[in-house]
Amino acid sequence: MLRYIIKKILYGLLLMLGVVTLVFFLFTVLPSDPARMMMGQRSDLETEEAIRKEMGLDLPIGVQYLAYLNDVSPISWHKTQDTESFFYLDDNDYHYVRILPMRKSAIVLKAPYLRRSYQSKRPVGEIIAEAFPKTVLLAVVSIVFALIVGIFIGIICALRKGTWFDHLALVLSTLGMSVPSFFAAILLAWIFAYLLSDITGLSMFGSLYTVDDYGAGQYLDLKNLILPAITLGIRPLSVVVELTKNSLLDVLSQDYIRTAKAKGLKKGAIITKHALKNALNPVITAISGWLAGLLAGAVFVEYIFDWKGMGVVIVDALDKYDFPVVMGSLLYVSIILIIINILCDIIYGWLDPRVSLN
């Protein structure tokens, strides 16, 4: 088991290195000039050259790549005296602990440094820290919605197999799995926040916090979470309905269920105390994988509903050519997905030892 865990961690680290490399070279070769974008119309050649030097853009591409790896790595090497060096350990940029001091340099343990935004000059880590929790909240609420509604509908479909309700649920589930999230977002926003807005009270746009019209600051506005969460939860909901139905039908045909019926137990008790627990195993397995996917798929939904999460941050940064924000956001989301997949693989290996032998 230990060998299996080490192998998965090493695969994850190699994958992280590949993601960092791909993101760096993808945005480095783009035909853009960060110095000119930062200066705008006030740009002049002398200032542009100073900015390029400060950002390390005058260095060879290989040195820039090593510097970027050094910045995003939690363990890195830095110079401590040469303030002109691009590898200088600047207290304003790095939050670190020295683990191996040297004469003119040091190896430090630090939080990954994702550089600064071209537009706002703020650290990219701070921008992500503000937006990412809202994306996580949206993904978690979507999963909870899919589980509660999907399991309930799946149970009814299993108990009323072959009825009009079962056939209708099958049609809607197939439709839900095939409709792209961005299309579902536009459709739901048009129906419930435009055509039926007087009845639902929902808005087409809005984030977790809304600015008070009377200048009293911001207030929590949870109703803005409803449409994005439902939109993002439609596809996993469809999967949960089918998995719950098929798994429950399989469990209800087992011998121990027939024994429970022969003992005279009520149908509700058989479902809740005996059948449902075993029937939910494949549902939980599928949902653990869906959570990672929802963090990535939330980008389109957030932008359509103007939910101030990672989606809006990434799209706005792309629109302004703010590449450090885009690169940092992509790295952050990718590494979170990799970590989730590694943890899922380790949990599967622990639950089923046969997996760890492969």
Secondary structure, DSSP 4 states (H G I P E B T S, - for coil): -HHHHHHHHHHHHHHHHHHHHHHHHHHHSSS--HHHHHHGGG--HHHHHHHHHHHTTTS-HHHHHHHHHHHHSSEEEEESS-TTSTTB--TTT--EEEEEE-SSEEEEEEPPP--B-TTT--BHHHHHHHHHHHHHHHHHHHHHHHHHHHHHHHHHHHHTTTSHHHHHHHHHHHHHHHS-HHHHHHHHHHIIIIITHHHH---SS--SEEE-TTS--EEE-GGGGHHHHHHHHHHHHHHHHHHHHHHHHHHHTSHHHHHHHHTT--HHHIIIIIIHHHHTHHHHHHHHHHHHHHHHHHHHHHHHHT-TTHHHHHHHHHHTT-HHHHHHHHHHHHHHHHHHHHHHHHHHHHH-HHHHT-
